């Protein structure tokens, strides 16, 4: 198979917001307890946080982390997580039918975020609560002092405000499963009034309003139109969520799902443009795709188990074990975000540790990288700069979800400061290797080419505590350079990062 790709220095999409490589931690399963927080662990720091996990998160270089949910936030009292840990109440979490000890709250999470070199992206409860609790939370977190809530924060040991800039106005409020679910009109009104109150405190904060939980919701895309019509002048982003599944074990169809993701983004982008035109506004609302990942390996079993248990604390839940096939999927998802970086500014892999996550831990034991850690890390580290509008000529196939799905999924990023071009390429053909001919126009002389490959002969191959490097990136030789062109051959079903030094 042959693919021809042209990258031109002047043909660009957008500057990529680094927050495209964001993450997410929810009080769900073992994401927090025995995930990031385990005071008795051999690597625990003075705050009870696992240093081995912090090291892996720092290696991911994820700029933001969304917290504390997720479905959890829609019945969460943020005040339960402040003050002496010994005095904090245990609450029943209705979202996941578990007990929440509140041993980790905003103070603990803030210290963890600082250690992990990530910024906080906080969500307020607009399910069971509303405007008043939200404004109090913002004051507690961001006001220097001299008011009730800020002085209480100081009393609780944090003298300086955290100055969190990015706030989510609830979570998945279109979903009937959500505690406090509302209609689009009800939610739009509440979100707008909450946003106005927050802006009265600080009009420079960035606010995210809830969009559709997925594109198959019966209210999609009217939900976006109604909510944005109510909130457009007060918010900066609308959130979207999507999870990817392969219950049928059909790799061709599975790897075509990002075409559906692309349509989802395109539709919401059109709704944003419509509301902007309707309001005669000069403001540009963008998309925060703040939940995405593969999620199906343990989903059906977990849904059954949840109905049977009796409010356990931090149980094993949603701990999908990812395989090599999921590497290809995650690569295609991130490539879609890069191609849509003109409208998608923020994206958060859901989640970060143990719960549908790139990082796994054993209580009291090791932490290791799941297979999907690697494509996310490569993109996060090297996918910063300007997204290029590539011209791609390759063979295609027809899938149930879309026609003419290209066998080569490829994006290019130009980092002018570093003097590099980085291409992320997935060969979606299961049998044929592919030769990729890259023509680089107006970029200057090519100094060197580095090829990093993720490949395994078994699509079901996984990483484990005993074999954590079973699926991992490997440096390759074999790229040829001629003039302003690079030629490289990639195996069937493979993920490649091609990095060109200019």
PyMOL commands that set and color helices and strands:
alter all, ss='L'
color gray80, all
select helices_A, chain A and resi 18-21+51-60+71-75+78-81+85-87+106-115+131-142+148-155+184-201+222-231+251-254+257-278+299-306+324-339+372-382
alter helices_A, ss='H'
color red, helices_A
select strands_A, chain A and resi 2-8+12-15+22-24+64-67+91-93+98-100+119-124+166-169+206-210+237-244+286-294+344-350+359-361+367-369+386-388+391-393+396-397+405-406+408-415+420-427+434-441+448-454+474-476+480-482+485-490+494-501
alter strands_A, ss='S'
color yellow, strands_A
deselect
rebuild
show_as cartoon
